[in-house]
Amino acid sequence: METFYSYIHPDDRAAVQEHWEKCASTGEDYHIKHRIITKQGEIRYVEENGNIRNDDNAKPLIARGTIQDITKAVLYQQEQILRDENLHKFFSYIDIGIAKNSMDGKFFDINPEFERFTGYSFDELNEMSSEDLTPEKYLEQDEERLKSLTEYGHSGPYKKEFRTKNGDLVPVLLHGVRTIDASGKEFIWSVVQDISETTDYESRLQQEVEKFKLLLGIGKIIAFEVELETGEVSTVRDSMNIEGATFPIEEITHYDDFFDMIRSEHRPLYQRKMSLLMKGDIDSFSFDFQLVQGHKRYWHQGIITLLEMGAEGAPAKIFVTLRNIDEDKDQEMRNLITQEMERIRISRDIHDSIGQMLVGTRLTLKIKMEDHEGLEEIDELLDAMIKESRMIINNFGISIQESESLKGTFTSLAEKMNRVYDGIITIDWVGSGHVNDLKNATAIFRIYQEALSNAIKYSESPEIHINVRNYDNFDMEVIDWGIGFDSASIEVGFGSINMKERAKEIGANVDVSSSLGNGTVVSLRYDQ
């Protein structure tokens, strides 16, 4: 027996020995399934059947029986159990509805997702048929589906609607297959996908397309479709046939043609937004940019919309609309120039009137001081008033249009402020000297101007340093090493409010960091 037990799997030995001893003492037939380990170390499943004959002293005398290798049957059974468990998990957790119906439509089984979008419970649906959920207009279509199932064993995909428990209509996409169980009874297994979100998106997209068609018809925009895999462009409207059109769309025959026509400074923003669309984070975006033709540049507002997804779930086709906004930009430029010219006029008026009066008063005071004592405080006050007026003149008198670049305007203001500042102003600028949009460039300059003026007036710092990094993002820091302030106890002034409001207008962020004795840093980040 020791040799016999040595072949039995260690985890099964106790059970086999117990069963053997029971059959030996009772005379019952011996029947058991267990594992053995072969000489090669392989685990096999066996089924043993037999009987045990005892001697006159009730001791086992002889055992007769059979041992059958049932490894394949056991492994198959285990595989079936595992498969059923996995199918149950799939059935329960997949976010697509699954339903089992008889051939006349009665529900036999449904998964939780089917319950969710119909609003009915499992018990309620077991008392219903698919016809109870189907609006009358789809009944004829369902008859055709049943014919297809009967003749071919499958049907779909096709779209219809189910009426939910609360009376709403839910658009669904169905696939069906006819199956037969062990008793020969036929059933229909259906995969039912709730496509509400997809349908809503398609409806919104169709509405937008109708709007585009209307605008195309009156010549307000030009548009085309792009096959992303091939880059092929399909022209929707030829702007050359539109009265007053400024850009010939027939020159764009490939996606690369369109991209190459985008002004180089505007391409990084377009590429970043297009990357988000390709990754599926957004389904459309808009941006203002210039298209370049020869030596001419034309401002356009572009809207890029995802039209189709490919077989592998990647964007396959986009719809591009371009609206010429040269007139809008020209008006915006005129308004901006008018504002800047008014600032310059005010600075000149201050210089020619108040500034000159202060200088004249101080000169007169200095002559009087030779004959009178105790006028030094008045002289210091006038000196401070003259410096303040010069700062105001500098701030009002510099316009971004006067320099070829934003960098040049920054440098010009720093040089003028150095004349009224007792310390040193330095600038470290790397990257492009420009910001694409004049309105945004002006806002950035005014924020810099406010931060620099505050540092000069309040910091008592021997040095003010400006860091600018202008690549994909425009990053600026105005740093002083002065007395600083406790931001928790200082009331927010107009200067800080103005900086934050200007930043908000262009989608930028401004942060002011300071503490007593550690200076102040004004940081600006603008995503171009």
Kinemage of the C-alpha trace (Angstrom):
@kinemage 1
@onewidth
@group {chain A} dominant
@subgroup {mainchain}
@vectorlist {calphas} color= white
{ca met a 1} P 0.000 0.000 0.000
{ca glu a 2} L 2.898 2.353 0.648
{ca thr a 3} L 3.923 2.075 -3.003
{ca phe a 4} L 0.312 2.753 -4.067
{ca tyr a 5} L 0.015 5.826 -1.825
{ca ser a 6} L 3.371 7.196 -3.043
{ca tyr a 7} L 1.893 7.790 -6.516
{ca ile a 8} L -1.094 9.706 -5.166
{ca his a 9} L -0.845 13.488 -5.163
{ca pro a 10} L 0.118 14.671 -1.635
{ca asp a 11} L -3.003 16.834 -1.391
{ca asp a 12} L -5.267 13.827 -2.187
{ca arg a 13} L -3.610 11.072 -0.096
{ca ala a 14} L -5.602 11.614 3.089
{ca ala a 15} L -8.927 11.492 1.225
{ca val a 16} L -7.967 8.350 -0.741
{ca gln a 17} L -6.754 6.566 2.414
{ca glu a 18} L -9.911 7.491 4.317
{ca his a 19} L -12.137 6.215 1.484
{ca trp a 20} L -10.119 2.987 1.182
{ca glu a 21} L -10.405 2.241 4.893
{ca lys a 22} L -14.139 3.020 4.902
{ca cys a 23} L -14.808 0.624 1.966
{ca ala a 24} L -12.608 -2.050 3.572
{ca ser a 25} L -14.557 -1.897 6.843
{ca thr a 26} L -18.065 -1.648 5.354
{ca gly a 27} L -17.684 -3.761 2.236
{ca glu a 28} L -18.953 -0.908 0.044
{ca asp a 29} L -17.746 -0.681 -3.572
{ca tyr a 30} L -14.642 1.441 -3.940
{ca his a 31} L -15.183 4.536 -6.151
{ca ile a 32} L -13.078 7.706 -6.127
{ca lys a 33} L -11.493 10.347 -8.375
{ca his a 34} L -8.098 11.812 -7.497
{ca arg a 35} L -4.742 12.931 -8.845
{ca ile a 36} L -1.577 10.896 -9.265
{ca ile a 37} L 2.006 11.857 -10.060
{ca thr a 38} L 3.720 9.765 -12.768
{ca lys a 39} L 7.399 8.827 -12.790
{ca gln a 40} L 7.952 11.710 -15.203
{ca gly a 41} L 6.482 14.129 -12.631
{ca glu a 42} L 3.310 14.732 -14.620
{ca ile a 43} L 0.029 15.225 -12.756
{ca arg a 44} L -2.828 13.095 -14.073
{ca tyr a 45} L -6.461 12.678 -13.009
{ca val a 46} L -7.763 9.101 -12.521
{ca glu a 47} L -11.065 7.432 -11.656
{ca glu a 48} L -10.879 4.196 -9.633
{ca asn a 49} L -13.702 1.642 -9.336
{ca gly a 50} L -13.485 -1.737 -7.495
{ca asn a 51} L -14.243 -3.785 -4.412
{ca ile a 52} L -12.244 -5.050 -1.472
{ca arg a 53} L -12.520 -8.653 -0.104
{ca asn a 54} L -11.610 -9.201 3.548
{ca asp a 55} L -10.348 -12.362 5.275
{ca asp a 56} L -12.010 -14.083 8.228
{ca asn a 57} L -10.507 -11.505 10.561
{ca ala a 58} L -12.051 -8.608 8.564
{ca lys a 59} L -8.680 -7.641 7.234
{ca pro a 60} L -8.349 -6.619 3.534
{ca leu a 61} L -7.302 -9.686 1.647
{ca ile a 62} L -7.591 -8.708 -2.006
{ca ala a 63} L -8.815 -5.721 -4.044
{ca arg a 64} L -10.038 -5.886 -7.636
{ca gly a 65} L -10.955 -2.956 -9.852
{ca thr a 66} L -10.063 -0.545 -12.670
{ca ile a 67} L -8.147 2.710 -12.942
{ca gln a 68} L -9.114 5.041 -15.788
{ca asp a 69} L -7.173 8.139 -16.902
{ca ile a 70} L -9.754 10.947 -16.995
{ca thr a 71} L -7.308 13.878 -17.278
{ca lys a 72} L -8.733 15.245 -20.540
{ca ala a 73} L -12.314 15.094 -19.278
{ca val a 74} L -11.448 16.822 -15.996
{ca leu a 75} L -9.407 19.560 -17.669
{ca tyr a 76} L -12.179 20.145 -20.203
{ca gln a 77} L -14.730 20.407 -17.395
{ca gln a 78} L -12.497 22.884 -15.511
{ca glu a 79} L -12.051 24.892 -18.686
{ca gln a 80} L -15.822 25.012 -19.171
{ca ile a 81} L -16.318 26.232 -15.603
{ca leu a 82} L -13.641 28.893 -16.059
{ca arg a 83} L -15.125 29.941 -19.383
{ca asp a 84} L -18.587 30.219 -17.814
{ca glu a 85} L -17.164 32.357 -15.000
{ca asn a 86} L -15.404 34.651 -17.485
{ca leu a 87} L -18.509 34.907 -19.645
{ca his a 88} L -20.526 35.819 -16.575
{ca lys a 89} L -18.052 38.592 -15.721
{ca phe a 90} L -18.197 39.840 -19.318
{ca phe a 91} L -21.992 39.656 -19.320
{ca ser a 92} L -22.245 41.554 -16.024
{ca tyr a 93} L -19.670 44.317 -16.453
{ca ile a 94} L -19.553 45.181 -20.162
{ca asp a 95} L -21.081 48.592 -20.927
{ca ile a 96} L -23.101 47.208 -23.862
{ca gly a 97} L -26.561 45.716 -23.370
{ca ile a 98} L -27.027 41.963 -23.894
{ca ala a 99} L -30.421 40.230 -24.038
{ca lys a 100} L -31.645 36.660 -24.532
{ca asn a 101} L -35.123 36.319 -26.093
{ca ser a 102} L -37.292 33.516 -27.340
{ca met a 103} L -38.102 33.555 -31.043
{ca asp a 104} L -41.377 35.353 -30.240
{ca gly a 105} L -39.486 38.101 -28.393
{ca lys a 106} L -40.017 37.144 -24.726
{ca phe a 107} L -37.097 38.129 -22.502
{ca phe a 108} L -35.259 35.313 -20.716
{ca asp a 109} L -32.070 37.017 -19.624
{ca ile a 110} L -30.575 40.527 -19.717
{ca asn a 111} L -27.397 42.088 -18.322
{ca pro a 112} L -27.135 45.152 -15.997
{ca glu a 113} L -26.352 47.560 -18.862
{ca phe a 114} L -29.602 46.595 -20.614
{ca glu a 115} L -31.432 47.279 -17.357
{ca arg a 116} L -29.702 50.667 -17.062
{ca phe a 117} L -30.691 52.255 -20.344
{ca thr a 118} L -34.219 50.755 -20.479
{ca gly a 119} L -34.959 51.580 -16.839
{ca tyr a 120} L -36.613 48.194 -16.283
{ca ser a 121} L -35.462 45.610 -13.734
{ca phe a 122} L -34.641 41.996 -14.563
{ca asp a 123} L -37.931 40.785 -13.031
{ca glu a 124} L -39.975 43.360 -14.965
{ca leu a 125} L -38.368 42.446 -18.302
{ca asn a 126} L -38.957 38.737 -17.648
{ca glu a 127} L -42.670 39.520 -17.911
{ca met a 128} L -42.221 41.463 -21.171
{ca ser a 129} L -41.202 40.962 -24.783
{ca ser a 130} L -39.051 43.073 -27.098
{ca glu a 131} L -42.259 44.297 -28.780
{ca asp a 132} L -43.233 46.032 -25.511
{ca leu a 133} L -40.133 48.235 -25.837
{ca thr a 134} L -40.453 48.894 -29.567
{ca pro a 135} L -42.338 51.888 -31.014
{ca glu a 136} L -44.873 50.914 -33.662
{ca lys a 137} L -42.883 52.450 -36.522
{ca tyr a 138} L -40.148 49.815 -36.040
{ca leu a 139} L -42.384 46.698 -35.928
{ca glu a 140} L -42.146 46.065 -39.675
{ca gln a 141} L -38.372 46.436 -39.495
{ca asp a 142} L -38.304 43.905 -36.639
{ca glu a 143} L -40.226 41.431 -38.806
{ca glu a 144} L -37.495 41.672 -41.443
{ca arg a 145} L -34.884 41.151 -38.722
{ca leu a 146} L -36.660 37.967 -37.567
{ca lys a 147} L -36.705 36.660 -41.147
{ca ser a 148} L -32.967 37.261 -41.402
{ca leu a 149} L -32.377 35.432 -38.111
{ca thr a 150} L -34.486 32.485 -39.226
{ca glu a 151} L -32.899 32.240 -42.681
{ca tyr a 152} L -29.273 33.166 -42.012
{ca gly a 153} L -28.888 32.742 -38.260
{ca his a 154} L -27.876 36.362 -37.679
{ca ser a 155} L -29.021 39.928 -38.250
{ca gly a 156} L -27.778 43.511 -38.029
{ca pro a 157} L -26.296 45.830 -37.362
{ca tyr a 158} L -29.330 48.050 -37.580
{ca lys a 159} L -30.597 51.089 -35.719
{ca lys a 160} L -33.897 51.486 -33.940
{ca glu a 161} L -35.275 52.962 -30.712
{ca phe a 162} L -36.414 51.413 -27.440
{ca arg a 163} L -39.023 53.061 -25.267
{ca thr a 164} L -37.719 53.262 -21.703
{ca lys a 165} L -39.712 52.794 -18.523
{ca asn a 166} L -40.183 56.563 -18.149
{ca gly a 167} L -41.387 56.899 -21.759
{ca asp a 168} L -38.234 58.292 -23.363
{ca leu a 169} L -36.949 56.938 -26.668
{ca val a 170} L -33.353 55.657 -26.606
{ca pro a 171} L -31.536 55.116 -29.929
{ca val a 172} L -29.819 51.702 -30.054
{ca leu a 173} L -27.674 49.674 -32.427
{ca leu a 174} L -28.510 45.941 -32.554
{ca his a 175} L -26.714 42.769 -33.624
{ca gly a 176} L -28.506 39.433 -33.237
{ca val a 177} L -27.667 35.726 -33.548
{ca arg a 178} L -29.956 32.670 -33.399
{ca thr a 179} L -28.845 29.864 -31.040
{ca ile a 180} L -30.171 26.409 -30.094
{ca asp a 181} L -29.864 24.949 -26.584
{ca ala a 182} L -29.347 21.305 -25.627
{ca ser a 183} L -33.065 20.619 -25.714
{ca gly a 184} L -33.331 21.945 -29.267
{ca lys a 185} L -35.138 25.178 -28.300
{ca glu a 186} L -34.245 28.279 -30.316
{ca phe a 187} L -33.291 31.636 -28.774
{ca ile a 188} L -32.089 35.022 -29.967
{ca trp a 189} L -29.019 36.565 -28.342
{ca ser a 190} L -28.793 40.302 -29.051
{ca val a 191} L -26.061 42.855 -28.452
{ca val a 192} L -27.804 46.200 -27.898
{ca gln a 193} L -25.651 49.348 -27.767
{ca asp a 194} L -27.003 52.612 -26.366
{ca ile a 195} L -25.909 55.180 -28.981
{ca ser a 196} L -27.559 58.245 -27.407
{ca glu a 197} L -24.295 60.171 -27.107
{ca thr a 198} L -23.241 59.271 -30.649
{ca thr a 199} L -26.630 60.266 -32.023
{ca asp a 200} L -26.582 63.567 -30.115
{ca tyr a 201} L -23.114 64.304 -31.483
{ca glu a 202} L -24.196 63.463 -35.039
{ca ser a 203} L -27.271 65.681 -34.631
{ca arg a 204} L -25.198 68.615 -33.359
{ca leu a 205} L -22.709 68.068 -36.144
{ca gln a 206} L -25.498 68.023 -38.735
{ca gln a 207} L -26.831 71.305 -37.351
{ca glu a 208} L -23.374 72.842 -37.644
{ca val a 209} L -23.047 71.539 -41.199
{ca glu a 210} L -26.366 73.150 -42.100
{ca lys a 211} L -25.108 76.444 -40.678
{ca phe a 212} L -21.900 76.078 -42.675
{ca lys a 213} L -23.887 75.447 -45.850
{ca leu a 214} L -25.891 78.601 -45.238
{ca leu a 215} L -22.736 80.652 -44.714
{ca leu a 216} L -21.107 79.042 -47.746
{ca gly a 217} L -24.084 79.973 -49.844
{ca ile a 218} L -23.731 83.668 -49.033
{ca gly a 219} L -19.953 83.669 -49.355
{ca lys a 220} L -19.067 84.288 -45.707
{ca ile a 221} L -16.686 81.341 -45.336
{ca ile a 222} L -14.656 78.858 -47.343
{ca ala a 223} L -14.473 75.218 -46.339
{ca phe a 224} L -13.001 71.844 -47.251
{ca glu a 225} L -12.709 68.280 -45.968
{ca val a 226} L -9.402 66.469 -45.354
{ca glu a 227} L -8.776 62.711 -45.454
{ca leu a 228} L -6.126 62.471 -42.740
{ca glu a 229} L -4.566 59.205 -43.935
{ca thr a 230} L -3.912 60.454 -47.475
{ca gly a 231} L -3.999 64.218 -46.890
{ca glu a 232} L -6.448 64.540 -49.789
{ca val a 233} L -8.545 67.720 -49.767
{ca ser a 234} L -12.140 67.892 -51.008
{ca thr a 235} L -13.196 71.473 -51.712
{ca val a 236} L -16.647 72.391 -50.471
{ca arg a 237} L -16.644 75.934 -51.820
{ca asp a 238} L -14.324 77.749 -54.212
{ca ser a 239} L -13.730 81.225 -52.814
{ca met a 240} L -12.678 82.538 -56.235
{ca asn a 241} L -16.378 82.450 -57.163
{ca ile a 242} L -17.322 84.554 -54.140
{ca glu a 243} L -17.493 88.283 -54.610
{ca gly a 244} L -14.944 89.979 -52.370
{ca ala a 245} L -13.060 86.745 -51.563
{ca thr a 246} L -9.424 87.332 -50.630
{ca phe a 247} L -7.959 83.842 -50.669
{ca pro a 248} L -8.096 81.275 -53.520
{ca ile a 249} L -9.019 77.931 -51.977
{ca glu a 250} L -8.173 76.060 -55.207
{ca glu a 251} L -4.490 76.362 -54.267
{ca ile a 252} L -5.080 73.910 -51.402
{ca thr a 253} L -5.124 70.419 -52.929
{ca his a 254} L -3.404 68.597 -50.049
{ca tyr a 255} L -3.375 68.960 -46.284
{ca asp a 256} L 0.327 69.928 -46.443
{ca asp a 257} L -0.589 72.861 -48.720
{ca phe a 258} L -2.916 74.192 -46.042
{ca phe a 259} L -0.371 73.720 -43.242
{ca asp a 260} L 2.427 75.349 -45.265
{ca met a 261} L 0.235 78.419 -45.867
{ca ile a 262} L -0.235 78.997 -42.143
{ca arg a 263} L 2.120 81.709 -40.942
{ca ser a 264} L 5.107 79.990 -39.301
{ca glu a 265} L 4.642 81.824 -35.987
{ca his a 266} L 1.054 80.544 -35.794
{ca arg a 267} L 1.798 76.885 -36.558
{ca pro a 268} L 2.819 75.743 -33.020
{ca leu a 269} L -0.603 76.675 -31.575
{ca tyr a 270} L -2.364 74.897 -34.465
{ca gln a 271} L -0.195 71.783 -33.981
{ca arg a 272} L -0.901 71.629 -30.235
{ca lys a 273} L -4.655 71.851 -30.766
{ca met a 274} L -4.561 69.345 -33.628
{ca ser a 275} L -2.647 66.938 -31.382
{ca leu a 276} L -5.472 67.092 -28.807
{ca leu a 277} L -8.005 66.286 -31.545
{ca met a 278} L -5.964 63.337 -32.824
{ca lys a 279} L -5.724 61.917 -29.288
{ca gly a 280} L -9.489 62.185 -28.845
{ca asp a 281} L -9.371 64.824 -26.085
{ca ile a 282} L -11.486 67.251 -28.171
{ca asp a 283} L -13.710 66.877 -31.249
{ca ser a 284} L -13.277 70.444 -32.564
{ca phe a 285} L -11.317 73.628 -31.993
{ca ser a 286} L -11.064 77.179 -33.319
{ca phe a 287} L -8.181 79.627 -33.574
{ca asp a 288} L -7.236 82.892 -35.275
{ca phe a 289} L -4.251 82.764 -37.626
{ca gln a 290} L -2.834 84.204 -40.821
{ca leu a 291} L -2.644 82.444 -44.171
{ca val a 292} L 0.272 83.599 -46.303
{ca gln a 293} L 0.070 84.012 -50.074
{ca gly a 294} L 3.195 85.498 -51.603
{ca his a 295} L 3.952 88.680 -49.686
{ca lys a 296} L 0.410 89.063 -48.412
{ca arg a 297} L -1.076 87.808 -45.162
{ca tyr a 298} L -4.772 87.228 -44.545
{ca trp a 299} L -6.303 86.859 -41.106
{ca his a 300} L -8.745 83.965 -40.784
{ca gln a 301} L -10.712 82.348 -38.024
{ca gly a 302} L -10.430 78.607 -38.505
{ca ile a 303} L -12.756 75.931 -37.090
{ca ile a 304} L -11.481 72.351 -37.322
{ca thr a 305} L -14.176 69.699 -36.707
{ca leu a 306} L -13.836 65.916 -36.534
{ca leu a 307} L -16.098 64.335 -39.157
{ca glu a 308} L -15.294 60.612 -39.159
{ca met a 309} L -13.434 58.008 -37.135
{ca gly a 310} L -11.430 55.272 -38.840
{ca ala a 311} L -11.810 51.518 -38.427
{ca glu a 312} L -9.185 51.443 -35.651
{ca gly a 313} L -10.800 54.268 -33.715
{ca ala a 314} L -8.452 57.027 -34.918
{ca pro a 315} L -9.659 60.288 -36.518
{ca ala a 316} L -10.047 59.755 -40.270
{ca lys a 317} L -11.590 62.936 -41.666
{ca ile a 318} L -11.783 66.575 -40.560
{ca phe a 319} L -13.854 69.508 -41.764
{ca val a 320} L -12.030 72.859 -42.038
{ca thr a 321} L -13.851 76.174 -42.275
{ca leu a 322} L -12.044 79.483 -42.764
{ca arg a 323} L -13.675 82.861 -42.246
{ca asn a 324} L -11.755 85.928 -43.334
{ca ile a 325} L -11.476 88.332 -40.384
{ca asp a 326} L -9.149 90.951 -41.893
{ca glu a 327} L -11.782 93.640 -41.341
{ca asp a 328} L -12.265 92.579 -37.706
{ca lys a 329} L -8.517 92.625 -37.106
{ca asp a 330} L -8.141 95.995 -38.877
{ca gln a 331} L -10.843 97.497 -36.662
{ca glu a 332} L -9.232 95.961 -33.595
{ca met a 333} L -5.892 97.449 -34.687
{ca arg a 334} L -7.446 100.882 -35.252
{ca asn a 335} L -9.012 100.837 -31.799
{ca leu a 336} L -5.736 99.778 -30.231
{ca ile a 337} L -3.729 102.427 -32.076
{ca thr a 338} L -6.275 105.075 -31.070
{ca gln a 339} L -5.870 104.080 -27.409
{ca glu a 340} L -2.074 104.079 -27.664
{ca met a 341} L -1.984 107.450 -29.422
{ca glu a 342} L -4.199 108.899 -26.707
{ca arg a 343} L -1.739 107.634 -24.086
{ca ile a 344} L 1.115 109.321 -25.959
{ca arg a 345} L -0.864 112.584 -26.212
{ca ile a 346} L -1.554 112.556 -22.474
{ca ser a 347} L 2.129 111.926 -21.708
{ca arg a 348} L 3.161 114.860 -23.890
{ca asp a 349} L 0.601 117.127 -22.245
{ca ile a 350} L 1.911 116.138 -18.814
{ca his a 351} L 5.481 116.721 -19.966
{ca asp a 352} L 4.727 120.121 -21.536
{ca ser a 353} L 2.597 121.414 -18.667
{ca ile a 354} L 2.888 119.834 -15.237
{ca gly a 355} L 6.395 118.473 -15.837
{ca gln a 356} L 7.796 121.812 -16.961
{ca met a 357} L 6.017 123.648 -14.145
{ca leu a 358} L 7.551 121.308 -11.552
{ca val a 359} L 11.042 121.730 -13.008
{ca gly a 360} L 10.624 125.539 -13.116
{ca thr a 361} L 9.342 125.619 -9.531
{ca arg a 362} L 12.299 123.590 -8.311
{ca leu a 363} L 14.811 125.862 -10.083
{ca thr a 364} L 13.188 128.904 -8.486
{ca leu a 365} L 13.261 127.166 -5.102
{ca lys a 366} L 16.973 126.401 -5.411
{ca ile a 367} L 17.693 130.117 -5.999
{ca lys a 368} L 15.630 131.064 -2.937
{ca met a 369} L 17.364 128.370 -0.841
{ca glu a 370} L 20.610 130.360 -1.131
{ca asp a 371} L 19.023 133.131 0.978
{ca his a 372} L 16.653 131.068 3.147
{ca glu a 373} L 17.059 127.989 5.336
{ca gly a 374} L 14.578 125.183 6.040
{ca leu a 375} L 13.445 124.680 2.445
{ca glu a 376} L 15.261 121.345 1.947
{ca glu a 377} L 12.140 119.245 2.658
{ca ile a 378} L 10.166 121.143 0.037
{ca asp a 379} L 13.021 120.564 -2.424
{ca glu a 380} L 13.003 116.806 -1.715
{ca leu a 381} L 9.233 116.714 -2.185
{ca leu a 382} L 9.485 118.499 -5.522
{ca asp a 383} L 12.274 116.127 -6.576
{ca ala a 384} L 10.037 113.124 -5.797
{ca met a 385} L 7.139 114.751 -7.696
{ca ile a 386} L 9.360 115.311 -10.747
{ca lys a 387} L 10.526 111.651 -10.694
{ca glu a 388} L 6.924 110.458 -10.358
{ca ser a 389} L 5.796 112.636 -13.276
{ca arg a 390} L 8.653 111.299 -15.420
{ca met a 391} L 7.602 107.738 -14.609
{ca ile a 392} L 4.042 108.575 -15.643
{ca ile a 393} L 5.328 110.169 -18.842
{ca asn a 394} L 7.474 107.096 -19.576
{ca asn a 395} L 4.576 104.727 -18.925
{ca phe a 396} L 2.133 106.665 -21.067
{ca gly a 397} L 4.635 107.656 -23.708
{ca ile a 398} L 5.801 104.230 -24.900
{ca ser a 399} L 3.683 102.456 -27.506
{ca ile a 400} L 4.297 98.944 -28.724
{ca gln a 401} L 3.822 100.135 -32.317
{ca glu a 402} L 6.973 102.249 -32.024
{ca ser a 403} L 9.286 99.207 -31.844
{ca glu a 404} L 9.770 96.419 -34.344
{ca ser a 405} L 9.278 93.813 -31.646
{ca leu a 406} L 7.880 93.275 -28.158
{ca lys a 407} L 11.459 92.744 -26.983
{ca gly a 408} L 12.394 96.188 -28.325
{ca thr a 409} L 9.501 97.778 -26.438
{ca phe a 410} L 10.549 96.041 -23.187
{ca thr a 411} L 14.107 97.308 -23.651
{ca ser a 412} L 12.997 100.862 -24.476
{ca leu a 413} L 10.916 101.132 -21.296
{ca ala a 414} L 13.751 99.706 -19.159
{ca glu a 415} L 16.199 102.252 -20.583
{ca lys a 416} L 13.838 105.178 -19.881
{ca met a 417} L 13.034 103.931 -16.376
{ca asn a 418} L 16.757 103.618 -15.617
{ca arg a 419} L 16.943 107.420 -15.850
{ca val a 420} L 14.578 107.900 -12.910
{ca tyr a 421} L 15.543 104.759 -10.942
{ca asp a 422} L 18.393 104.866 -8.458
{ca gly a 423} L 19.266 101.208 -9.036
{ca ile a 424} L 19.874 99.028 -12.120
{ca ile a 425} L 17.305 97.448 -14.430
{ca thr a 426} L 18.473 94.425 -16.458
{ca ile a 427} L 16.688 92.188 -18.974
{ca asp a 428} L 17.481 88.576 -19.903
{ca trp a 429} L 15.397 87.644 -22.992
{ca val a 430} L 15.654 84.331 -24.859
{ca gly a 431} L 13.481 83.039 -27.692
{ca ser a 432} L 11.373 84.986 -30.160
{ca gly a 433} L 11.171 88.760 -29.787
{ca his a 434} L 7.552 88.754 -30.959
{ca val a 435} L 4.082 87.743 -29.807
{ca asn a 436} L 1.774 86.940 -32.698
{ca asp a 437} L -1.264 89.062 -31.902
{ca leu a 438} L -0.814 92.821 -31.364
{ca lys a 439} L -3.664 92.969 -28.843
{ca asn a 440} L -2.090 90.215 -26.757
{ca ala a 441} L 1.385 91.733 -27.097
{ca thr a 442} L 0.035 95.065 -25.848
{ca ala a 443} L -1.600 93.409 -22.830
{ca ile a 444} L 1.675 91.628 -21.966
{ca phe a 445} L 3.607 94.894 -22.258
{ca arg a 446} L 1.166 96.734 -19.969
{ca ile a 447} L 1.492 93.980 -17.334
{ca tyr a 448} L 5.289 94.267 -17.546
{ca gln a 449} L 4.994 98.061 -17.319
{ca glu a 450} L 2.843 97.860 -14.177
{ca ala a 451} L 5.130 95.328 -12.491
{ca leu a 452} L 8.270 97.371 -13.291
{ca ser a 453} L 6.706 100.640 -12.071
{ca asn a 454} L 5.643 99.035 -8.788
{ca ala a 455} L 9.124 97.620 -8.235
{ca ile a 456} L 10.726 101.033 -8.833
{ca lys a 457} L 8.305 102.883 -6.555
{ca tyr a 458} L 7.970 100.484 -3.628
{ca ser a 459} L 10.674 97.817 -3.511
{ca glu a 460} L 13.730 99.899 -2.407
{ca ser a 461} L 15.731 97.258 -4.264
{ca pro a 462} L 19.199 98.084 -5.688
{ca glu a 463} L 18.395 95.992 -8.761
{ca ile a 464} L 15.389 94.885 -10.782
{ca his a 465} L 15.769 91.953 -13.171
{ca ile a 466} L 13.408 90.835 -15.936
{ca asn a 467} L 13.503 87.252 -17.253
{ca val a 468} L 11.663 86.400 -20.480
{ca arg a 469} L 11.441 82.975 -22.153
{ca asn a 470} L 9.403 83.143 -25.363
{ca tyr a 471} L 9.017 79.765 -27.071
{ca asp a 472} L 5.727 77.811 -27.146
{ca asn a 473} L 4.730 79.735 -24.024
{ca phe a 474} L 5.582 83.322 -23.131
{ca asp a 475} L 7.020 83.316 -19.597
{ca met a 476} L 8.049 86.521 -17.808
{ca glu a 477} L 9.376 87.293 -14.330
{ca val a 478} L 9.932 90.766 -12.874
{ca ile a 479} L 12.194 90.243 -9.847
{ca asp a 480} L 13.358 92.637 -7.156
{ca trp a 481} L 15.377 92.017 -3.990
{ca gly a 482} L 13.733 94.777 -1.960
{ca ile a 483} L 11.748 95.042 1.242
{ca gly a 484} L 8.885 92.848 0.002
{ca phe a 485} L 5.490 92.743 1.695
{ca asp a 486} L 3.130 90.408 3.516
{ca ser a 487} L 0.489 89.567 0.919
{ca ala a 488} L -1.919 88.441 3.650
{ca ser a 489} L -1.955 91.856 5.328
{ca ile a 490} L -1.623 94.188 2.310
{ca glu a 491} L -4.833 95.287 0.591
{ca val a 492} L -4.876 94.468 -3.123
{ca gly a 493} L -4.286 97.669 -5.121
{ca phe a 494} L -5.378 98.808 -8.554
{ca gly a 495} L -2.000 97.815 -10.032
{ca ser a 496} L -2.393 94.156 -9.085
{ca ile a 497} L -6.045 94.142 -10.150
{ca asn a 498} L -5.164 95.687 -13.530
{ca met a 499} L -2.448 93.093 -14.168
{ca lys a 500} L -4.782 90.206 -13.399
{ca glu a 501} L -7.605 91.683 -15.498
{ca arg a 502} L -5.303 92.206 -18.495
{ca ala a 503} L -3.999 88.654 -18.128
{ca lys a 504} L -7.526 87.260 -17.955
{ca glu a 505} L -8.484 89.033 -21.196
{ca ile a 506} L -5.811 87.116 -23.153
{ca gly a 507} L -6.080 83.813 -21.269
{ca ala a 508} L -2.799 84.312 -19.369
{ca asn a 509} L -1.969 83.851 -15.672
{ca val a 510} L -0.285 86.375 -13.362
{ca asp a 511} L 1.115 85.497 -9.953
{ca val a 512} L 2.611 87.896 -7.379
{ca ser a 513} L 4.882 86.264 -4.805
{ca ser a 514} L 6.390 88.269 -1.933
{ca ser a 515} L 7.320 88.188 1.735
{ca leu a 516} L 8.786 90.736 4.121
{ca gly a 517} L 12.508 91.220 3.545
{ca asn a 518} L 12.691 88.783 0.614
{ca gly a 519} L 11.677 90.924 -2.345
{ca thr a 520} L 8.909 90.322 -4.864
{ca val a 521} L 8.463 88.249 -8.034
{ca val a 522} L 5.704 89.003 -10.550
{ca ser a 523} L 5.272 86.019 -12.901
{ca leu a 524} L 3.316 85.880 -16.153
{ca arg a 525} L 2.589 82.820 -18.293
{ca tyr a 526} L 0.836 83.149 -21.642
{ca asp a 527} L 0.122 80.043 -23.733
{ca gln a 528} L 0.450 81.118 -27.349
